[in-house]
Amino acid sequence: MAEKVKKVGIKRKEGYLYYIDKAGDISCVKMARGGKKGGKAEKVEKVGVKKEDGFLYFIDKAGDVARAKMVRRGKSKAKPKAKAKKR
């Protein structure tokens, strides 16, 4: 299950997508609807979360930053075989 990384408690506005950007801060952007383009992203809260590999970071229902371990199943990709030479 998910574990809380940082308590922030942001309030969400209707019609906006909230996400954690590359800097580890919470940003939001207006969602594109019906052929209309979205807007420019704006920072909502400076959090500065340091991301670790193998975890998915998201904003939970309480408006806090949480993370969950990514489940990777299936075979690992095999190297492509060399093509046979035409004679």
MIKOLPA-213258 format. One record per atom (N, C-alpha, C, O): x, y, z. Coordinates in steps of 0.2 Angstrom, whole numbers, plus 5000, padded with zeros to 4 digits. Layout:
N
XYZ...
END
This chain:
87
500449945000500050005000500450065000501150065000500150125000500550184999500750215006500450195011501250245006501550285012501550355011501750375006501350395016501450465016502150485016502550465020502350535011503050555011503050625015503550635019502550665013502550735016501850755017501450755012501650785023501050815024500950885021501350925023500550895016500450965013499750985014499651045016499250945012498550965013498351015008497951065011498451015002498251054997497551044996497250994996497151104994496451104992496451104984496751144981496051054981496051054974495451094971494951094974495651124965495051154962494851114956495151074954494151114955493851074950494151094943494251154941494251034939494551054932495251054931495451074926495651044937496351054936496650984938496450944942497250974935497650914936498250924940498650974939498250894946498850904951499350844950499150794950499950864950500550814949501150844953501250894955501650794953502250814956502750814951502850774947503050874950503450894944504150864946504350834951504650874941505350854941505750874947506150844950505550934950505850964955505650934962505850954967505050894962504750864968504250914971504050904977504050964967503551014970502850994967502850954962502351014970501651004967501451064962501551124964501251044956501051084951500351064949500151014950500051114946499351104943499351134936499651184935498851104932498751134925498051114924497751064926497751164920497051154918496951094913497351094908496451054914496350994910496051014903495651054903496350984898496050994891495450954891495350904893494950994888494250964887493950984880493951034878493750934877493350944871493650984865493351024863494350964864494651004859495051064861495451094858494851094867495151154870495851124873495851074877496351164872496951154875496951164883496551214885497451134886497451154893497851214894497951254889498151234900498451294901499151284903499451224902499551334905500251324907500251304914499851324919500751264916500751234923500951284928501351334926500751284934500951334939501051294945500751244947501551314949501751284955501251304961501051354962501051244964500551264970500851264976500751304980501351214977501651214984502451184983502551144979502851224986503551194985503651144991503651164997503851084989503851024993504651004993504950994998504850994987505550974986505650904988506150884991505250854986505250784988505850754983505850764977506250714986506750684983506550614981506350574985506450594974506150534972506650484972507250494970506450424974506850364974506650314968506050314966507050284965506850234959506450174962506550154968505950154958505550104960504950124963504550074966504850184964504250214968503850254963504050294959503150254964502650304960502450354965502150334971502550414964502450474968501750504966501750514960501350514970500650544969500350584974500650584980499850624973499550664978498850624980498450614976498850614986498250564989497650614990497650674989497150584992496450614993496550674998496150714998496950665003497050715008497450775006497550825010497750765000498150824997498850824999499250864999499050765002499750755004500150714999499850674994500850714999501250674994501350604997501550605003501150554993501250484995501650454989501750474984501850394991502250354986502050274987501850254993502050244982501850164982502450134978502650154973502550074980503050034977502850014970502249984970503150024965502949994958503049924957503549894959502549894955502549824954502749804946502349834942503249774945503549764939503449684938503849644941503049664933502949594932503149574925503249624921503149514924503349494917504049474916504449494920504249454910504949444908505249504907505049554905505949504908506349554906506449554899506449504896506549614896506549614888507249574886507749584889507149534881507649494878508049534873507649574870508649524872509049564867508749544860508649484859508649584856508449564849508949524846509549534846508749474842509149424839509449454832509149504829510049444831510349464825510049434819509849384818509949484814509549464808510049414804510649424803509749364800510149314796510349354790509949394787510949344788511149374782510849344776510849284775510749384771510449354764511049334760511549364760510949284756511449254752511249264745511649254740
END
